[in-house]
Structures are given as C-alpha cells and as structure tokens.
Amino acid sequence: MPSFLLEFLKLTFELIGLFFVISFLVGVGQFFINPKSKIFTFSRNNKFLSACCGALLGGVTPFCSCSTIPLFVGFVKSKAPFSTSIAFLLASPIMNPAIITLMGVFFGIKTAILYGLCTFIFAVLCGLVLEKFGFEKEIYDISITGGKEESQMWSELTGTFGMRLKTVIQTSIFNSLLLLRKVFPYLLVGTAIGALIHGFLPVSVVQKVGGIPAWFSVPAAALIGIPLYIRTETIIPMATVLQSVGLGPGVLVSLMIGGGGASLPEVSLLSSIFTKKMLAAFLISVFAVACATGFIFNSLLG
C-alpha cells in the first residue's frame, strides 16, 4: 500500500505541474501566434501538409501523453485544422528527439529511423482519417468559462512593455488554473488507476506475451501497454531487458507505442473534452499505430 500511495502522489504532482506549466506556456504563445497568418492559412488549405505539420511539431516536443493535452486544447481553440491537432496528439508522446536517440543507442540507427518513419506516417494518416470522417464535431466546447479575453494579440495590447507583459502572464495563469480545475477530477481518477496497474502488474505478465504467435502477441502487447502510464523514454531501456528474455522487435515496439501513446490518466483527461465516440476513435488510433508499427518491425527486423 505505501508503494501505491507513493506512486499515486508522484504521478499526481508530476501531472499537475506539467499540466499547469504547459497550459501556461501555451496561453502565452497564443498572444504571439496569429492563426490568420499566411502559413496557417496555407496549411489549412492543404490537409496533408497540415497533418504533417502537426506530426512534425509532435516530433520536436518531448511531452508525455498527458502533458500533450493543454497544447492540443490550444490548437483546437486557435481553430487549427483537426488533422494537425490529432497528428500532434498522437506523435508527441511516442516520437521526439530523445526517443529516437535512445532507440538508436539501444537498438541501432536502422531501428531508430524505421521507428521514426512509422510513427510519423501513421500519426499523419490517423489525423487525416479522423478529419475525413468528421470527428472534429466530437469534441466538447472547451472554451474556458470565466476566463479573460483570449482573442487579443500582443500587438493589440495597450500600455508599456511591462504592463502588456503583466497582462499576458496574469491571463495565462488565470486560464491555466481554470483549465486545470476543469480536468482535475479526471486527473485524480486516472492517476489512481494508473498507479494501481503500475504497482501491481508483474513483469512476468509482459514476458509471457513472448510465447504467443506474432499475429496475436503484437496486439496483446499494445493492449497491455495502453493502460500503463510509462513514458516511452522509460520503456526503451526496459525493452532491452524484455528483449533478453525473448520478446521480438514487433512486440517491443507495440508495447512502447501502446504505453507511450495512451494511458489511463490521459484517457481520463480526454474524457473531459472528447465524446465517447471520439475517445474510442483515439484509442483505436493508438492501438492501430502500435499494431501496424509492430507488424512492420516483425517483417523487417524479426
């Protein structure tokens, strides 16, 4: 029990801190990023390009699955293309320079490049498919009731530099706290479940997957990984141990993407902004990315 409480408190304070800091930074950024600029207008007119931009941005932001949500909310509120937002949400926790570097160190450059290409391509495809089928309508109104005016740009603020900076900071803090208050109950529930699974799921359960045929072991690894709240950077060193007990490359990468791309705390947070239909589509997308990448790894590296 003490270990569960320790894990619960660790995850809770970590997520609260990350969520607030990233929400604040996103809030500050909204004062300086004009959604009406030419680059945004051009990307909106090219759905493929917009999805690629989202995946690329995800690829350079080393966020965990939960801490991507404030930036995702920022995209939606800024009227960014839906494919951009989804591609970012999928790519950020499973594809960034730290992950690619660790993949190269532990498994070789060829493996790292293959992993980066697969996760990028599948994140883009999922963004395009979900937008094509109109899933942007399956997001709740996430405007912050009681917040300050969010449409102002830095150039529209009045007063001295110090006065304008104070307005930006105060508005961003205020809106970040309101957003955190909205998702806090979901964060607690998801963190508690995640801590239970993290503390009581034995590694032997994962190891037994190695004896199952590949056609079943890859999806099984993704399903085992999804409930776990483990950063992909953490799973990669663990994967070397699992590889030594006989797990194939497809199973390992499927476990990594499932564990890094979705988690119970993240699902709990997303429940506050996604309808059940959208939440199911997101989980299916993570599962599909994990399985597709796993089968490709089995074919090329097995």
N, C-alpha and C positions, 0 to 999 in steps of 0.2 A: 504493500500500500504506500509506504513512503516514497518508493521509486516512481509510482504512478503520479503522486502529488507533485513530486519534483519535476517530472516531465511535463505535467499539465501546466504548472506555474511557468516553467521555462518557455514552453510554446506560447502561452498566453501573453506574457510580457514581450516576447520577441515579436509576435504578430501585431500587438498593439503599437509597439514602437515603429515597426516597419510600415504599418498601415498609415499611421499619422504622418511620419516623415515623408513618405512618398505622396500622400494626399496633399501635403503642404507644398512640396516641390511642383507637383502638377498644377496646383492652384496658382502658384507664382508664374509658372510657364504660360498659363492661359492669358496673362496680361501682355505677353510679348509675342505670342504666336497668333497670327491673323489667319483665321480659317478662310478668308476671302482672297488670300494672296494667290498669285498665278500658279505656284507649284501645287497648291491644294486643289485649285480649280482644274488643272490639267490632270491630276491623279484621279479626281472624281469622274472625269470623262473616260478614263481607261481603267476598267475594273481589274484587269490583270496586273497592271502597274501598281494600282492602289493596294492590292493584296500583297504584292512583292515588297512594297514599302513597309507594310505592317510587319511582315516576317523579318525583314532586314532590321527594323527597329528592335524587334524582339531579340534578334541575334546579337545585339550590342548592349542590351540591358540585362545585367545579371540578377534578375529578380527570381524569387521563388514563386510557386503557383499562387499563393495568397496575395503576395505584395504586388502582383501584376494588376489586381482588380482596380485600385484607385486610378491608375493610368488608363485602363480600359474605360472606366467611367468618364474620365476626361475626354477620351476620344469620342464617346457617344454624345456627350454634352456639346462638343465642338462640331457636331454634325459631320464627323469624318465618315468615309464610306464604311459600311458594315463589314465588308470583306477585310478592310485594313484592321479594324478592331479585333476581329476574330483571329486573323492570322497572327497578330501580335500576342493575343491571349494564349494561343497555342504554342507559339515559338519561344517566347521569352523564358519560361522556366526550363525548357529542355534543350535550348540551343543558344549558347553565348560563348564568348572567347575563352572563359575559364573552363567550361565543359569540353570544348573542342581541344583545348590544350591538354587537359587531363586525359582525354581519350587518346591523344597522340602519345603521351608519356607512357600510359599503361598498356595500350593495345596497338600502337603504331600509327604512322601517318596515314596509311591507306584506310584504316578503320575510321580514323577521325574525319577524313574527307568524305567517306561514304556516309557516315552518320550525319554530318552537316548538310550534305545534299538531300538526303532522305527527309530529314526533319523540316528543312526549308520548303521543299517541293510539296510535301503533304500538308503543311500548315497553309500554304497558298491555296492548294486545292480545296481544303476544307472551308476556308474563308469564302472562296468563290461559290462553292456548292450551297452553303448556308444562305448566302445572299441571294443566289438564284431562286431558292425556294421560299424566299420572303420571311426568313426568320428574324429580320430586324424588327418585325412587328411583335415579336415575343419577348420584348424587354419592357419591364415596368417603367413608369415615369420616375426617373432618378434625379429630377431637379431637387435641389435642397431647399425645403420649405423653411422660411425664416432667415435664409441666407442673405447676404448683401448682393448688390448688383454684380452680375458676373460677365456682362457683355462688354464692359469697359476695357479698352486697351490702355497700355502705358501712355501712349501719346495723347489720349483723351483725358487723362487725369490733370487736375489743376494744382497750382501751388509750387513750392520749391521742390528740389530733388528729394530732400529729407521728408517732406510732407507726403509726396507721392509714394516713396518707399514705405513709409509707415502705413499708408492705406493698403498697399499690396500685401504687406506682412499681416496686418490685422485681418483683412478679408480672407486671406488664405488660411490662417489659423482658425478663424471662426467657422469657415466652411468645412475644414478638415475635421474639426470636433463634431460638427453636426453629422457629417457622413459617418464618422466612427460610432457615434451614438446610435445611428440607424442600424448598423451591421453588428454592433457589439454582442447582442444576444446570440446571433448566429455564430459569431466567432467563438464564444464560450462553449456552445454545444458541440461544434465541430472539433474544437481543440480537445475537449474531454474525450470524445470518441477516438480521435487520433492518438491521444496519449495511451488509452487503453490498448489499442491494437499494437502500438509501438512497443509497449512494455510486455505484452503477453503473447505475441505471435512468435513462436520459436523459429529460429533459422532453419531447423530441420524440415519445417513445412515447405520452405522455399527449395531446399535441397532435393526434396523428393520429386519435385517437378522434373528434375533431370532425367528420371527414369521413364517419363511419359513420351510417347511418339511426338515428333516435332509439330505435326499438324494440330495437336491438341496442347502441347506444352507452351507454345508461344502465346496463344490466347489466355491460357491459365496463368502465365507469368504476368500478363498485363492486368488481369483481374486481381491478382494478389497485390500488385504494385499500386493500383489506383487508390485503395483505402489508406495507404501509408502516407504519412507526412514526412517525406525524406527528400531533401534537395538532391538533384541529380549529381552535383559535385561530390556529395557524400556517398552516393550509391556506387560511383565509379571505383573508388578504392575497395569497397566491399565486394564489387564484382570480381576482382582478381581472386579473392578467396573462394567465391562461388564457382569460378571457372576451374579452380584447382580440384574441386570435388566433382567435376564432370558436366557442369552446365554448359551448353553450347552458346555460340555468339548470338543467335537469334533470341534465345530465352533471356539472356542477359540484357540485351538492348530493349526487349519488350518490357522487362521488369523496370528498367531505368526510366523509360518514357512513361509507363503507367504510373510509377511512383512520383516522377517529377512533374508530369503534365496535369495531374489532378490529385486531389487529396480530399478527405472528409472536411477539414477546415475550409478549404476553398469552395467545395460544393455547398457547404453551409452558408458561406458568404454570398455565393452566387444566387442562392435561393431568395435573397432579398431583392435582387434586380432581374432575375430570369423567371419566366413562367416555367411550369413543369415541362412543357414541350421543348422549350429552349434548353433547359437544363439537361434533359435526356439527350438532345442533339449534341450538346457539348461533350457529354460523357462518351457517347458513341464515337464522336470525332477523335477524342483522345485514344480510345480503345482501338479505333481503326488505324490511326497513325502508329501506335505501338505494334500492332499485329503486322501491318504492311512492312514496316521497317524491319521487324524481326524476321519475317519470311525472306526478305531480300538479303539480310545478313546471313541467314542459313544457306541460301543459294550460292552466294558469292564467297563466303568466308568459312562455311561449315566443312 
